[in-house]
Amino acid sequence: DVEKMVEICNPLGLIACICRKAMLGLEERSPENMTCMGMGTGMLKWERYPERYKGGVKWLSIEEAKQWLREMDRRGFVHSLMLFGTRFIAGICNCDYPICDALTMRLDHGFNMLKGHYVAMVDYDLCNGCGVCVQRCQFGALKMNVTQDRANIDQMRCFGCGLCETACPRKAI
């Protein structure tokens, strides 16, 4: 779904993560380190907020944005929407717990966070119990079922991020 979003939003640009700066004091000043992507007309005003964009902006084509999102997925980041109000999508954050403010607020304090339209399901005929998916789940939705030696997904905790699906070597999710 995030790849579909970058097809309809313009301009697209890599920007520094405000959460990493606030939580760890890390300033992402080069495109190789940037983990957030601004999108849409709000990006045309980025120079008005020098503290937020100290590292500048690396402008991306649609294909470059898709490749970057795939790399973030490979690295295990959860794609989440950066919203300004509920009607305006400002970008895509690539988050990891406990550094991400939104994930921390949701997981540690129960604050609301938008869930995906889908939840993951395990195909028990394909699952061999390797546990790769469990290691990738940042929402605590995946556990190993000891009796069946297979992964099990708590549908209420699953946010539909897809990290387990893309990591599963047997395509069992």
N, C-alpha and C positions, 0 to 999 in steps of 0.2 A: 504493500500500500504506500510506503514512503516513496518508492520509485515513481508511482503514479502521481504523487503530489508534486515532485520536482518537475514533472512534465507540464504542469499547469501553472507553476509559479515562476515569476521572473522579476527581478534578477535573483541569482543565487550566489552566495558568497560564504566562504569559511570565515568564522569569527572565533575569538577566544571565549572560553567557557567561564562565565561569571562564578559558577559554583566551585570550580577548581581554585579560582583565585580566593574566594571567601573561605573555603574549607581548608585548603592546604597552602595558600599563599603562592600558588603556581600561576605564572603568567604565560599563557600560550602566545608566544610572539612570532612563531613561524608556522606556516601552513602544515608542516609535517606533524605538529603537535596539536593543532586546533581540533576540537571535538564538537563544535556546534556549527550549524549552517543556518544563516539568516536567509529569509526568502521573502519575495514580494516587495512592494513599494516602500516599506519601512527601511529597506536596505539603502535606498537612495539618500537617506539622511544620516548615514552612519558616522560621517565626520563631525556631526554635531555633538556626539557623545564620546569624546576622546578617552575618557577613563575606561569605558566599556570596550573600546576598540583600539587599545594601545598597540596591538600587533598588526593593526590594519585589517584589510579584507583581501582575501584571495578570491577573485571572481571566478566562477565555474560555468562551464557549459552544462547542458542537461546530461550529456553522457559522462562528463567528468564527475558530476554530482552523484550519479548512479554508481560509478566505480568507487567513489569515496564512501558511500553508504554501505556498499558490499564489504569494503575493508573494515569499516567500523563494526559491522556484524561479525566478520571473521575474528576480530579482536575481542568480541564478547560484550559490546556495548548495547544497551537497550535504546532503541529509537523512541523518543517521546516528543510530543508537540510542545513548542514554545508558544504560548498564547498571550495575546494582549486582549483580555476580554474573551468571551466565548465565541465571538464571531470572526476574530482576526487571527489567522495563523501567521506567526512571525518567523518561525523557523523550526528546525529539528535539532533537538539536543540528543547527544549520544552519551547516555548516562551509565554510571556504574555505582553501585552501593558500596560504601556509605558516603562517597564524595558528592553525589548528586543531591541537591537540596530537595527536589521533588520526590525522589525515591526515599530519602531519609524521612521526610515528613509523612509519607504514606506508610512505610514499613515500621517505623519506630513510634509514630504518634497517631496513626489512623486517619490522617487527613485525606481528603478525596484526591484522586488522581484519575484522569480519564483512562478507561480500559479500552482495549482494541475491540473490534466487532467480532472477533473470533477467540476461541480458547483452544488449547492444544488437546489432542487425544492420542493415546498410545494404541498402536496396532500390536496386540500381544503376540500375534503369530510371527511378527518380524522382530520384535524386541528380544535381545539376548541378555539384557541386564548389565550392559557394560558400564552404565552410570554416567556417561559423558553428558547427557542431558541434565542430570541432577546438578552437576558441577556448574553448568551455565545458567541455571535459573536463579535470578536475583530476587524473585518474589516469594521463594520458599514454597512454591506450588508443587514441585517435583520431589518425590521421595522414592526410595527403593522399597518395594513390597517384598519383604523377606520370605514369605510363604511361597510366592510365585517366582521369585528372583527376577522380577521385571520392574520397570519404572511405573509409577502410579502418579497421576496428576490430580490435585485438588482443584476442581473446576472453579470454586469460589475464590481461590487465591491466584489463579492464572490470569494474567493481564493481556495475554495474546501477543506478546512481543515477538515470538517466533525464534528466539535464540536456541531453544531446545530442538526445534525442527531443523534448523540449518546446521546444527552440530551433530545430529544423529548420523552415524556412519552407515546404519542399516535402513535409513528412511522409514523408521517405525513410528514417527510422530507426524 
